[in-house]
Amino acid sequence: MGISIQVRGSYRQTEDYLRRMKKRAYFQVLEKYGQIGVQALKAATPEKSGATAESWSYEIIQKPGYYSIQWLNTHTEEPGHIPIAALIQYGHGTKQGAWIAGRDYINPAMRPIFDQIASALWKEVTR
């Protein structure tokens, strides 16, 4: 006794999808939104000197079956490479023992970007 499989129709949509994935079309979406995220973070960063706002960048992480965008800020305080963007976001103590409250500026700036990324990637996968 054997198993018989009959297939009708076209695999055009599947083949088109696989061709787009091979061309890394989704990578273009990540590049686009990486840059948009940097602009949003620059605009949302509270300014004193402007150094923290100008220190935003991004990188795309690619591993087998996994892609992500990481937004980075390179403005640090010495000693110890203390990330100024994190101090602004979460708050910090001063040398005199006072507490400076954090200001949530990253999440509100990035929330709409995350929604746009999800929508753009879904369109790319389902077109």
Buried (B, 14 or more C-beta within 10 A) or exposed (E): EEEEEEEEEEEEEEEEBEEBEEEEBBEEBBBEBBEBBBEBBBEBBEEEEEBBBEBBBBEEEEEEEEBEBEBEBBBBEEEEEEBBBBBBBEEBEEEEEEEEEEEEBBEEBBEEBEEBBEEBBEEBEEE
